[in-house]
């Protein structure tokens, strides 16, 4: 039999069925390559004794009481984060607040006083929520909590309270107020060119709000928190800090994460944030041992800012365009400048264990699901699918009220 009588039919078969032949050969090549690689990487026999185990004695006692994620704690902290939005800075409520503000403005003319009162009333009618410090104490007391102190430094507000219910272990809650309808708060949010500290990159606006702005006594937010946590009421019988839970919504969530990093990086407790933006890069969070749980509601847009990994892709794309247009110096220099600008915003990443609240039809909160760390591609698809129904949904999805409604439904449903 001649060789051609064998080769010709084979070549005809390959030519007529090239796609299937290619797939078959590719599969065979992959299988053979895998077998060769597995053979090379196979465990080698050895007559030597295995190395010593458990040589690091100081690492053999991991913490066994550090709290894991809790539906009930998520509910409690969502209530605290919402309560932080009330204007509790005043001592007695509306009247004293108005008097103090008027005195600060040094109002003396009747026309100025009248204008001030009209504006003050308009603020209240427009949704400004005010709750005096004493009223705040009473509200917390009725729910088994004691207010230790409030934080009111520049545009950063929050409070620390203690669980004091009978037959329950005490714990502390530190809650921060989120973004208000104030220009100053929005300016804090947009100061996103990071402060660089070694390999760490931190949102400048958030960092300044926590560490640099001072009250009349020269205390920063950090200083104020440390002093409150040194109080005997915040300590147990051994003078150890009680379990501490840090929380906040939106900007408050960013401040809660900074508080965890700076004041409570290794405590018996946890940090729960709601709809919080990105705060820093991976390097900045390396020292945090306190559990961090970031709760994100369906198409909430705020956790998507400042841009995360997408900014890295943009920077590399601009760099490629600069290289491709290198023969046109003017255009290339423009891309180089853009790369420099965008690279300043590069590096922001989320930190913490994600809990995703699924989308629900209007008012049907009984259908909500709590998903743990769903893949990014799923979240992107869900967000854009929901955004397609209403351009205003990302704004509505950010409100603390919808977080509370979903979390109480989940906590009740899973703790029957």
N, C-alpha and C positions, 0 to 999 in steps of 0.2 A: 504494500500500500504506500502510495507516494505521500510525502509530507503535505503537499498542496491540497490533497483531498481532505485533510483534517483541518488545515488552517483556514481554507476558504470559507467553509460553512461557519466556523467560529467567528471570523471577521464579519461575515454577513449578519450573524446573530447580534454581534456587538453594535454594528452600524444601525440596524433596524430598531434595536432596543437599548439605545445608549443611556437613556435616563435610568432605567432599571439596573443596567449593568454597572453604571457609575455608583449608584446607591449600594449595590451588593458589594462591590470592591471596597467602597469606603467603610462599610460596616465590617467587612472581613479585616481590613487593615486596622481599624480601631480595636477590634477584638484581639488581634495578634499583638498589637502594641501594648494593650492592657495586660495581656498575659506575660509579655517580656518584662514590663515594668514591675508587675507583681512578683515575678521571679527574682528580679534584682533586689527588690525591697523586702523579700521574705526574711523572717526572723532567722538570725544566724545562731547556730548551736554554739554554746559556750560552756566551758567547764568551770569558769570563774564564779565565785560566790556573788549573789546580788548585793548591791550597795546597801548601806545602813538606812533605816527608815526612822521617821519621827525624831530627827535630830534637833529640830527647833522647838525646844520645850516651851518657850514663851508663846508659841502659836497654837498650843494644844488646848486652850481654854477659850473657845469662841463665845461671844455673848449669846445666851439662850433666851433672854427676855426682851430683846429688841423687837418692837411691834412690827408686824406685817401689815399689809393693806387691810383695812376694815371698812365695810359698808357703813356701819354705824358711826365710825369716826369721820368718814367722808361726809356724812349727813351733818354731824355736829359742827364740823369745820366750815361747811358751806353756809350754815346759819351764822357762824362767827364772821366769815368773810363778808356776808351781806350786811350784818350789823355794823361792820366797820364803816359803812358808807354814811351812817347817820352822823350829823354834825354834833358830836358829843363834847367838843372842846370847851363849850361854855360851862359854867359852874351850875347854873340853875335853870337854863333854858332860854326861851325866846326873849323875854323882857331884859334879863341881865345881859344876854348877848348883844341885843340892840343898844343898850346903854354903853357897854364897853366899847363897841365899835364906834359909836357916836363920839365918845370921849377921845378915842384914838385919833379920830379925824379932826378933833378940836373945833367942833361945830359951834357957832355962836349966833349966827344970823337965822332968823325964823325961816327964811326962804331955803337956806341950806338944810336945816333940820327937816323941813317938810319934804324936800326932794329926796333926802336920805331915807326917810320912812317910807316914801312911795316906792323907791327902788328895793328896799328891804322886803316890803310886802310882796312886790312883784316876784322876787326871788323865791319866797315861800310858796306863792301860788303856782310858780313854774316848776315845782317839784323838788325844791331844795328841802332836804330832810334834816330836821333838827331834833336832837334829843339831848337834854342837859345831862351833865355828869351824874347828878343824883338820880335822875330817871334811868340812866344807863345802869347804875348800880342796882336799882330796884328790879329792873327787867332781868338782869343776870341772876340776882338772888332768887327770884321766883322760879328760875330754872336750875337751881343748884350750883350756881357759880358765884364767886366773889371777885369783884373788880379790884385788882391790885393797883393799877395806875394807867393813865393814858399817855400817849406819845403825841406831841404836837409841836413839831419843829419845822419851820418854814412851810413847805408844801407837802410834808410827809406826816401822816397821821396813822395812829394805830392804838391798840390797847393790849394789856396783858391781864388775864383773869385766871382764876383757880377753881377747879372742880371741888366742891365741898359737900356733896350729897352724902347722906348717911349710908353706912355699909358699903361704900365704894372707895376704891383707892383714889387719892387725889392726883391731879395732873394739872399742868399749866397750858394755856393757849395764848399764843402771840399772834394777833391778827392785824394785817395792814389794809389800809384803804386803797382802792384802785383808782384808776383815772377818773377824774371828775370833769365837769364842763368848765374847766378853767384853762386859760391859755398857758399858764405856767406849767401845768401838768403835761399838756401836749408838748411843750418845749422840752420837758424832761424826756419824754418818749422819743423825740427825734434827735437827741444828742447821741446818735448811734455810732459815730466814729469812735472806735474803742480806745480806752486807755490801755497802754501796753506795759506790762510788768514782767520782764523776763520773757518767758514763752506764753504767758497768759495775756489774753485780750478780753477786756471787760467793758460792757456798755457804759460810757462815760456818764450819761445822765443818771442812770440807776445808781452807779457807784457814788456820785456826788451827793445824791439825795440821802444816801445811807451814812456816809462817812464824813462829809465835808460841811454840809449846812449845819449851823449851830443855833441854839436858843440863846436867850438873854444871859444865861449862866455859862455860856461857852460849851455846852454839851452837844455833841452830835447825836444822831439817832442811835448809833452804835453805843455811845457812852450811856445814854438814857436806858437802853435795854439792859446793859450790863449792871447798872445800879439797881434796877428793879429786880433782876434775878439774884442779886446779892441779899435781898431782904429776907428776914427769917421766914416770912410767909411763903416764900418760894422754895424753901428747903425742908428736908425731912429731919427726923430726930438726929441723924448722923451728920447733919449739915450738908448733905449731898443734894444737888439740884433735883427737884421733882421731875417726873417725865414731862417733856416739853414738846408741844405740837405747834408748829409754825404754819401759818396759812395766809392766803390773800388771793384776790381776784384781779386779773389784768395787770396793771402796774403794781398792784399789791402783791400779786404772785411773784413778780420779779424781785420785789423787795424781800419777800419771804425767803426766796432762794438765796439771796445775798445774806440775809440774817442767818440762815442755816450754815452757809459757808464761813462767815466771819465770826459769829457768836456761838453757834451750836453745831460744829462739824462732827461731833462724836458724842451724842447724848442719847439717853433712853427716851425715845420719842420718834417723831417723824415730821416731814414737811409735806403738806398737801397744797398744791397750787391749782387754780381754776382759770383756764383760758389765759395762761401767762405767756408773754413773748419770750424769745430767746434772750439770754443774758450775757453769755460769754462763750469761750471756746472750750474744748475738751480739757486742755491743760489746767485751766482755772479750777476745775472741780475735782481734781485728783485726790485731794485730802479729805473730801466729805465721806464720812462713814454713816452718818444719820440717813435712814431711808428717805428717799424723795419720791413722791407719787404725783405726777402731773396729769390732771384730769382735763380732757379736751372734749368739748361738745361738738359733734358732727361737723358742720361747715363753719365753725368759728374761725374767722380770718386772723385774729390777733396772734395765735400761736405760730402763724406762718411768717411773722416778722420779728426782727430783721431777717432778711433772706439767709437761708442756711446753705446746704450743699449746692443748691442751684447757683449760688454766687461763685463758687469755685469753677463750675462749668462755664459761666459767663467770662470769668477772668481768662481761662485757657482759650476760649473762643476768640476773645479780643487779641490775645497774644498771637494766635495763629493768623489772624487778619493782618496784624502788624508785620509778621514775617512775609506773608504773601504780597503785601504792598510795599516791601522794602525798597523796590526800585523807584517808588515815588516818595521821596523823603518827607514831603509835606503831609501826605496822607498817613504814612507810617508813624510820624511823630504824633499825629492826632490820636491814633490807636494806642500809642505808648502812654499818652496822657490819660486816656480813658482807663487803661489797665491799672495805672497808678491810683486813680480815684476809686475804682471798684475793688481793688485789692485791699483798700483800707477797711471795707465792709466785709471782707472775707473772713471766715473762721467761726462765725456764730453757729452754735449747735445747742440743741436741747439737752438737758440732763435730767435723769429720773426715769422711773418706771411708768410707762404710759397706761392710762385707763381711758378708753375711748367710749363716749356715750353715743349710741347709735341714733340715727335720725328717726323721727316719728311723724306720723301724720298730724295735722292740726288738732291739738288737744288730747291726742291718744297716748298719754304718757305711760299707760299700762303696757305698751308694746316695746318700751325702751330696753336695750340690752347693754350690759357693761362688757366691753371687749378688752382683753389684755394684750397690749403691744401688737395690734394688727399690722400687717405689712404696709409700707408706705404707699405702694401702688394702689392698694384697696382704698386707703384713706383719700388719695387724690381722686379716684374715680367717684367715691361717695360724695366728696365735697362738690365736684363739678356737676354731678347729676342733680344735687340739691340746689346748687346755685342756678342751674338752668330753669328751675321753677320760679324763682323770684330773685331779682337782683338785690333785694334788701335782706335776704335770709342770713348772710354772713354777719350783718349787724345785729339782727334779732338773736342769732345763735350765740352771741357773745354776752348777752345779758345774764346777770347773776340769778335772776328769777327762774330762768329755764334750767340752769344747773341745779338749783334747789329742788325744783319739781321732779326732775329726773332722778336725782340722788335719793330723795325720800321714797320714791316709788321702788327703786332698786333695793334700798335697805329694808323696806317693809316686805317686799316680795321674797327676799333671800333669807329673812330671819323670822319666818312664821313659826 
